[in-house]
């Protein structure tokens, strides 16, 4: 009985792995990119600005909070581009620009 359960688990895991990235929606790709960026850099993701399909995968623009002052009068935010391959794995990421956001802007 336990063997059947493990076999079912393996087959469902394999089915998830086989799912083509072309079936992924931009929202799913955006969520995956934000999660990957969160795990790679220790900053808080603020949101996804854009998702676009490229010839070799996806490009997702993610805003992150890099520094918050206490009391929160000024925050330093940055925009990163996260590139994923067709399977949704992280290829590269880089910061495109930084900006300050004051309490009045929030």
Phi and psi in degrees as a GROMACS rama.xvg file:
@    title "Ramachandran Plot"
@    xaxis  label "Phi"
@    yaxis  label "Psi"
@TYPE xy
-64.4185  -36.1068  UNK-2
-63.3671  -40.2498  UNK-3
-63.5055  -39.9783  UNK-4
-63.0817  -45.1599  UNK-5
-63.9443  -38.4286  UNK-6
-63.8016  -42.6201  UNK-7
-62.2179  -42.538  UNK-8
-60.7335  -45.3251  UNK-9
-62.4922  -42.4354  UNK-10
-68.5677  -35.9997  UNK-11
-71.7042  -34.809  UNK-12
-65.4383  -43.427  UNK-13
-62.3055  -38.5451  UNK-14
-64.3574  -40.7455  UNK-15
-64.5286  -40.1279  UNK-16
-66.6022  -32.7045  UNK-17
-76.0707  -16.2461  UNK-18
-55.9903  125.671  UNK-19
-70.6804  141.627  UNK-20
-66.8234  -24.464  UNK-21
-64.1321  -19.1208  UNK-22
-81.9703  -15.8115  UNK-23
-69.0755  141.071  UNK-24
-86.6594  160.255  UNK-25
-56.1675  -33.4756  UNK-26
-65.4835  -40.7203  UNK-27
-65.4743  -41.3406  UNK-28
-65.6984  -42.3177  UNK-29
-60.5562  -43.9832  UNK-30
-63.0996  -43.6636  UNK-31
-62.8943  -43.3251  UNK-32
-64.7148  -41.7964  UNK-33
-63.3691  -41.1268  UNK-34
-63.3409  -44.6601  UNK-35
-63.0992  -44.6841  UNK-36
-63.1649  -41.1381  UNK-37
-59.3235  -39.4494  UNK-38
-75.736  -27.9818  UNK-39
-82.1634  -43.6941  UNK-40
-113.698  144.44  UNK-41
-93.3346  65.3739  UNK-42
-131.734  165.511  UNK-43
-93.0785  126.499  UNK-44
-73.0744  131.11  UNK-45
-92.5209  -30.4251  UNK-46
163.531  168.934  UNK-47
-103.35  126.899  UNK-48
-90.0251  -36.1794  UNK-49
-157.466  150.9  UNK-50
-134.954  128.307  UNK-51
-139.747  145.965  UNK-52
-82.5289  135.873  UNK-53
-115.536  174.885  UNK-54
-61.3715  -33.6473  UNK-55
-115.147  17.8358  UNK-56
154.519  -130.409  UNK-57
-134.793  152.322  UNK-58
-127.59  124.531  UNK-59
-123.205  131.719  UNK-60
-99.2152  120.621  UNK-61
-122.718  133.041  UNK-62
-94.5733  134.723  UNK-63
-130.531  150.525  UNK-64
-88.6812  116.328  UNK-65
-95.1165  -31.7024  UNK-66
-151.666  130.864  UNK-67
-122.06  128.726  UNK-68
-87.3467  147.84  UNK-69
-113.791  123.484  UNK-70
-64.2065  154.843  UNK-71
-72.3181  76.9331  UNK-72
-94.8298  -29.8707  UNK-73
-139.979  137.797  UNK-74
-122.214  143.634  UNK-75
-103.095  117.21  UNK-76
-112.203  161.286  UNK-77
-142.419  154.702  UNK-78
-112.122  129.039  UNK-79
-116.256  145.309  UNK-80
-101.718  127.608  UNK-81
-112.913  125.095  UNK-82
-108.692  127.699  UNK-83
-115.914  148.451  UNK-84
-81.4222  -177.751  UNK-85
-63.6279  -22.2791  UNK-86
-88.5998  -1.45409  UNK-87
86.0929  14.4321  UNK-88
-92.0559  147.634  UNK-89
-66.1799  124.166  UNK-90
-96.9685  -49.3599  UNK-91
-163.899  162.755  UNK-92
-148.391  151.092  UNK-93
-157.092  150.976  UNK-94
-81.3394  130.314  UNK-95
-95.7112  -36.1886  UNK-96
-165.725  164.008  UNK-97
-121.206  153.453  UNK-98
-154.425  158.696  UNK-99
-98.663  143.836  UNK-100
-127.683  122.314  UNK-101
-87.2809  168.776  UNK-102
-58.2298  -34.1809  UNK-103
-67.8435  -28.0812  UNK-104
-78.7757  -20.765  UNK-105
